[in-house]
Amino acid sequence: AQPNDLMSNMRIVAVSATLPNLGQLASFVESGEAYVFDDSYRPVPLSIFVQACGHIGKNRYLFDKSLDQHVPSILKRFSSGRPAIVFCHSKKETETLSSELSNSYTAPTKLNDSALRKFAGQTNTPSLQKCLLRGIAFHHAGLDASDRRIVEEAFTSGSLFCLCATSTLAMGVNLPAFLVVIKGTSAYRGAANGHQDIDMGTLLQMVGRAGRPGFDKSGTAVIMTDSLSKTRYENISQGLKVVESHLLESNNLTECLNNEISQGVITCAEEAVDWIKHSLLFHRIQSNPLYYGLSGRSNDNIHSFLLAKCADSITKLSKIRAILEQDDGTFSPDAASHIMSRNFIDFETMKSIVKLPHDCGPLQLLHMLSRCEKIQTPVRRAEKKELNEAYKLVKYKFEGPQSKIRIQTPEQKAFVLLQSSIGKHHFRDASLRREMSNILDGAFRILAAVEEYARVGSRNGQVAVQGWLMRRALYSSLWGENDGVLNQINGISHEMTKKLTNNGIKTFADAMNSSSEEIVDALNVTPSFASGVRTASAKILQRTLKLSACTKPNEAGGLDLHIKVERKVKGGDTVTGGNLIVYYSLL
């Protein structure tokens, strides 16, 4: 349609390449129109081949490893001398396969050596440099942003004939190729989950990268799998499962109902059922009741089923004191409900917050945070060594003989990453560095909920203080005053802080007043680094903060604590904040 033919009141266009039950979803969102475009609309026709690469046998890892030896013959047979993407299922696989191909596989066409030397000269990663010079590269989320950009530019320019990448490339980066090879149809998801089949939707996303509009008249995709699975993948377009609602899974219903209860939308179980009738769950349960564990599809059966589910969720919320139930069957939100909704806290995490002991300390908080699934990430084989090295350096340990402890689970990994962040530990793996940074966002949010619930819910000052101290530790990379303050300067680690302290440089003022030579002698660093430490310290000391406190009688006969804040910028005027009452009835 031409732009002037489009409806002027259209606000949302929903598009998907992998939804099979499009009509039902369109009905749920009350869309007036739904269109299905089959392969005939594809600008570049696509041919899909399924290659059986033997039987899995007893060892899945060895089978996955054996797939590497089939890749060269597949490239030679199907690429026709044009660019190819080989999708692997881990960062290590992409690098290993790229290295193997660069050593043993001959480029099907003459390479642009000058362009490849230019791209190789832009990266400081030796393994990537070597591959680029042979017209091959790898691409995954663990690469530095600059390296990913180099690889993408090299592939887009046509300088590479093969790119080994993880599935994230299919989701977020538009780099089509004539040939797409999917190396295996299962992926290892950590010790807790083992090997799992790749979702059909993800598989289609990867297959869809085959064929370059404007360059190719056709595209080719090859799916490498085991002999028993070959038939399943020979017609992947028919293998898509109907999209069902996930509202009843895990604690999804409980969390959604709590949000509505917190806002006063739902005040009884019947209102909860009425709310569900506007969800995808209600649409799908009428069409496919067996999927949700319901034998009949009559209105009474569905209503009773949903009422029971809502009652279960209400009971869960009541047990953690998120709601207050009345004798007439109605309920109202309590502090935990509002805190859970306002801070986007899942049910299990909120339950852990409510159960925190009154004498809670840093170790209990770390364990509570580590158990939160929302901040956990899988433990990959390639990162276990670094995680175990980092564990030896953290302040708090797991119970048991330390020589036998190995980091193997997402909970253990989170425990190490949180403390490594405070210790400013440098991970060589870029993915670990990124995950250590990302975990802080979730931890800050959860700790804010801990503090708020301790103040207005359980009214437990010990927990509130410990939550604040942990949040401060994560923010400042300091466990406490004894750790010093200088490691807040970028580039200064805890070990460097200790060395400075041993040389009498303990504060920002000490650092600013020390000479560069004294800092060089203490840390064995370059003069420019030492000068940077002095400059950073001076910049921090330009601003000072003075706090004073006093108590004043209140009308209830107790005392209120008033805090006066004075902020001063060096060379400027003093700015005084108004009195702030932070606690009522102190005595």
N, C-alpha and C positions, 0 to 999 in steps of 0.2 A: 504494500500500500504506500501511496505517496503521503508525505507529512501532512498535507492539507486534507487528506481523506480520513485521518485518524480522529477518533472521538475526542472532543475537547474536554470531556469530564473524566477521561481515563487517568487514574493516578498510579496504578500498580500493574506491571506486567510480570507474571510469574513464568519462569522458563526452567526446564529441566531436560537433561539428555537421558535420564535413566528412570523416570517414573512410569510404571506400567499402567496403573489404574488412574489415569489422568482425569477421566470423566467424573469419578467419584470425588476426587480431591477438588475439582472445579466446582462441584455442587456444594461441597463443604464451605468453601470460601465465597459461595454465592456469586460465582463468576457467570456472566451471561453467555460467554463463549469459551470453547476449549478446542484447540487445534492439535492434531497429531501429524508430525512430518516423518515419513518413513525414509529409508535409505535412498529412495529415488530423488529426494531433495538435496542430497549431499553433493557439494560442488565437485568433489573428487571421489569417484567410485572406490569402494573398499573391498578387498579380498582378504578373508580371514582363514588361516591355516592352523590346525592343531597338531603339534608334533609330540608324539609319544616317545619319551626318553627312557624307557625301561620301567622296572618295578621298584617300589620304594624299599621293600625288604624290612629288616628289623631296625635299621638306623636311618632315621629321616635326615639327619645332618649330613651323612655321607651321600645320600641321594641328591640333596640340594647342591652339595659341593660338586658332584659329578656332572651337573648341568653345564658347568663352565666349559667342559671339553666339547660340548655340542654347539656352542655359540659360533665359533669360526666357520663351521660348515653351513650353518643357517645363514650367516651373513653373506657368504660366498654364493649360496644358492638363490637367495631372495632379494638381495640389495640392488642388483643390476648396476653396481658402481655408484649408487646414490646414497645420500646420508641416511644413517640409521640411529635409532635410540634403543638401547637395551635397558629395560626396566628391571632393577634388582630390588630386593626387599630389606636391605640394610645398608648403612653407610659403608661398612667394611666390605661388603660384597661389591659395591660399585668400584671401590679403589682396587680391590684384588683383581677383579675381572679386567679393568682398564690396564693394569700393569701386565697381566698375562697376555692380553691382546697386543700391547705395544712391543712385547718381546718376541711374539711368535707369529702375528698375523700381518700379512703384507697388504698395504693399501690397494684397493681395486683400481684406483686411478692415480695419476700423477698429483702429488701434493704441492701446495703453494708454500714452499719452504720459507720464503721471506716473511710471509704473513704469520706462519706458525712461530718463527723465531721472535717476531714482534710480540705476539701474545704470551709466549713462554717467558719473555723478559720482563713482563709486567707482574708476574707472581713470584712470591718468595717461598712457595711450597715446592720442595724438590721433586716429590712424586708427581705432582701435577705438571711441573715443567717438563719432565721426561716424557709423559704421555702426550702433552701438547705438541712436542716436536715430532711425534709419530702420527699426528692427525687424529688422536684419540683424547678423550677427557672424561672426567667423572664430575657429577653434580649431585650434591645432597645438602640438607639443612645444616650439616656440621661445618661446611666451608665458610670461611669469612666472606662477608658481603662483597668485598672487592674481587675475590677469586670467583665467586658465582657470576659476577658481572662479566669478568674476562671470558669465562667459559661460554656464557650465553652469547656474547658478541662474536666469539670465534665460531660457534655453531651457526648463528644467523648469517654470518658472512660466507658460509660455505667452505670454510677452511678445514673443518673436521668431517671425517667420514663416519665416525662412530662416537656416540655419547652414552656412557653408562650412568644411569640416574635412578634415584628412588622415586616412588610414586608421587611424591610432593610436586615433582616437575609437571605431572599430568594435571594437577589440580590448580596450580597457581601461575605457571609460566607458559606463555604461548610460544612453544618451540616445536612446530610440526616437523616430521621427517617422512621420507618416502616409505621407509620400513620401520616398523615397531616390533620389537621382540620382548615378550614378557617371560622372564626367566623364572619359571616356577609359579604355581598357583596357590601356594601356602606360604605363610610367613611366621617366623618365631616371635611370639608376643611376650617373652619373658618367662621365668621359671613358673610363675603362678598360672599361666594360661597355656604354655607350650606352643605347638604349631597350630595355626588356625587358617582355614581357607580364606582367600581374599574375597571380599565382598564383590558381588557381581557388578554393582554400580561403579566401584573403583576400577574393576577390570575394564568396563566399557569406557571409562574416562581415559585409560591408558591406550586402549585400542584406537580411540578417536583421534589420537595424535598422528596416525598414519595418513599420509597424503598431504602434499603442500599445494594449496590453491595458487594458481599462477605459475607453478613450476612443474607439477606432475599431472598426468592424465589419469592416474590411478594411484592407490595406496595399498600397502600390504602390511598385514599384522600376523605375527606368528606367536602362538601361545604354546609354551613348553610345559608339559605336565607329565604325570606318570601314566602308564598304560591303562590302568583301571579307570582313570578320570577322563580319558580322551573323549568318550561319547558325550559326557556331560557338557564339555566346553565346545563341542562342534557346532552348536547353535546357541551362542550365548545370549542372543536377543530374546530367546524364549525362556531363558533361565532366570530372568528377573522375578523376584518375589513381589507380590502385591504389598504395597506400603500399608502397614497397620499402625495403630496408635500405640505409643509407649507410655501412656498415662498411668497404667496400672503396674508398670515395672518399678522395681526397687521402691523408693519413697517418693516417686514423682507426684502421685496424687496427694500425699500428705503435704508436700511442700507447696503445691499449687493451691490447695485449700487454705493453707495457713496464710498465704499472701492475701487471699480474699477475706479471710476472717480478720486479719490485721487491719484491713481497710473498712471493716464493718459491712461488707457486701453479703457475707454468709453468717447467719446467727443460729442456724439449726441444721440438722441432717437433711431435711426435705429441701431446704434452700440449696444445699450442696448438690443434691441430685439435679435440681433444676439448672444449676450452673453447668453440670456435666453435659446436659442435653444440648449445649451450644458448642461442644467440643468434637474433635474428629473421632474420639472414642465412641460417642453415641451413634455417629453415622456408620462406623465400621461394625459395631457390635450387632447392629440390625442386619447387616449383610453377612457377617461371618461370626456368629455367636460361639461356635466351637473353638475358635482360636483363643477366645478369652475365657474358656472354661465354663460356658453356659450352654445347657442342653437345649433349651427352647428359645424361640424368638418372639414370644408373645409380649405385649406391653407390660403385663403384670410381672412376668418372669424377669424382664430386663430391669424394671423399676426395683424389684426386691433385691436383685443382684447388685445394682449400683448403690442402693441404700446400705447394704451390708458392707460394701467396700468403703463407703464414706464413714460409716460407724467405726470401722477399724482405724481409719486415719484419725478420726476425732479422738479415739481412745489413746492413740499414740501421742497426740499433742497434749492430751490431758495428763499423761504420765510424766511428761517432762515439764509440767506446769506452764505450758505455753498458753493454755486457755483455762477459763474458769467456767465450769458447768453449773447450771442452775437446776432446781428441782423440776421445772416445767419442760426440760429438754433443750432449752436454749443455752447458749454459751457466749462468752465475750473474751476478747484477747487480753492476755496478761503481758508482762514485760518481755518475756522470752519470745512471744509471737512477733512483737514489733521489732525486736532486735534481730531476730532471724530473717524477717522480711526486708528490713532496711539495709542490712549488711550482706544480703544474698548468701546466707549461711544455709547449707543443706541440713537435713534433719539429723543425720548421724553426728555431724559436727556439733550441732546445737545440743544434742543429748550429752556429748562429751563435755561441753562447756558447763552444763548444768551440774554434771557429776564431779567437777573438779573438787578435790578435797580442800577443806578450810585452811590447811597448812601447806597449800600448794607451793612448790618451789620451781626453779628453772628446769630441772630434769623432768618433772611431771608435765610442764608446759611443752617442752620439746617433744615428749612422747605423744601428747595430745595432738599437736600440730602434725607430726609425722604420720599419724593414723588417718588424717583427713585425705580422702581419695582425690579431692579436687586439686590438691597441690602435688600429688604423686605423679611420677613418670616411670615407665618400665626400665628395668636394669638391662642394658645391652651388654653382650659378651665383651665388646671391645673396650668398655669403660670400667670393668670390674677392677682391673689393676689399679687405676688411678683412684677409684673410690676407696679401695682398701688402704692405699697409701695415705689418703686424706684422713681416714678414720683414725690412724695412729696419732694424728696431730690435734684432733678435736678435744675440747675440754671435758665433755661428758661422754661416758662409755655405756655400752650395753652390759647387762649382768652376765656373769659367767667368765670362764677362762679366756682372757683376751687373745691368747695365741690361736684359739680355735674359731674366733669370730670372723666371718667373711660377709661382705655386703652382697646380698643376693636378692632381696625383696624391695619393692617400691617404698615400703615404710622405712627400711633401713637406709635407703638412698636419700630419702627426704631428711632423715635425722642427720646424715652427714652433710648434706648440702646447706641446711640451715646454719649449722655451726661453722662450716667452711666459709660461709658468707660473712659471719661475724669475724672470723680469723683472717679474712681477705686472702684466702688460699687461691693460688693460681692453678687452674686446671689447664693442661695442654689441649684437651679435647674441647673444641669450640662449642659443641652441643652441651657439654656439661657447664661451661661458662654461661651459656644462654639460659639453661634450665635453673642454674643457681640464681640468676638475676630474676627470672620469671617467678620463682617460688616465693619471692619476697612480697609480691603483690597480694597473693592469697594469704600469706602469713599476717601481713599488716591488717587485712580486713578481718581475719578471724580474731586476732588479738584485740582489735577495737571492740569486737563483740564481747570478748572475755571481760574487758574492763567495764563496758557498759552494763553487762548483766551483773557483775560483782557490785556495781554501785547502786543500781535501781532494782535489781532482781533479788539476788541472795543477800545483798548488803554486806558483803564480805570484803573488808578493807585489805586484808592480806593478799587475796587473789587479785584485786584491782591493782595493787602496787606491783605485784610480780608480773602481771600482764603488761603494765606500762614499762617496767624495767626490761622485759624481753623485747618489746617493740623498740625501745631506745637502743638496745644492743644491736638489733638487726639494722636499724637506721644508721647508727654511728660506727658500726663495726668495732664496738667496744663492749666487753663484758661488764666493766665497771671502772671506777676511778683508779684502781691499782694497775690497770692496763695502760695507763697514760692517755694522752690525747693526740699525739702527733700522727698516729696512723690514720687519722681522719683526712690527712693530706694525701692527695692522689699519688700513688707510687710508693708510699711508706707502709711496709708490712709490720706485723706484730714483732717479728724478729728484729727489724730495723729499729722499731721503737725501743726495744730492750737495749740495743747497742747504744742508742742515743742517751737513754736514761743512765746507763753505766758510765757515760762520759759527761754526766751532769747537765744534759739537755733534756729537760722534762716537760716544759711548757712551750706554748707558742711564743711567749716573750723570750724564753731561753734561746729558741731557734732563731728568732729575729735578731737578737743581740749577739749571737755567735758569728764568728767569721766563716766564710765558705771553706777555708782550710780546715777548721775544726770539725765541720760536718763531714768533709772528705775523709779525714783521718778516722772518724768514728764509724763510718759506713762503708768506706772503700768504694766510693762512687765518683763520678766525674764532677769537675767544678761546676759545670752548667746545671747538673742535677741539684747540687748543694745550693746554688744560687736560687733555683726554683723553690726549694724548701723555705728559704729565708723570705722570698717574695710572697709565697702563699701565707706564711705566718703573719707577715705584716698586714696583708689584706684582711685577714680574719680579725686582727686586733684593731682595725679601724672602727669596729662596732663593738660596743660594750653593753651589757645588760645588768641592771641592778634590781634585785628583788628585796623588798622588806615586808614583814608581816606583823600584824597585831591582832589582838582579840578585842571584840566589843560586845557588851551585853545586848541580848535580844529580848523581845517582848515575852518569849516563853520562859524567861528566867535562866537561859543558858548563855553560851558565848558563840558568836560567829567569828570565823577566821577571815580577815580581810588581807588581801595581797596587793601591794603597790608595785608597779612595774615601771622602771625608768630605762629608756633606751637612748644611748648617746652615740652619735657618729663623730669620729675624731675630726675636730675642726668645725663642728656644727653645734646646734643647740640641743639641749636635752629635751626629749619627748617623754612625757609622763602619761602612763595609762591610767584610766579610772580605777577606783577600788573594785575589786572582784571578790564576791562572796563565793568561796569554793566549798564550804561545808557548813551546814546548819546545826545548831545545838551541839557545839563541840564538847561542852561540859554540862 
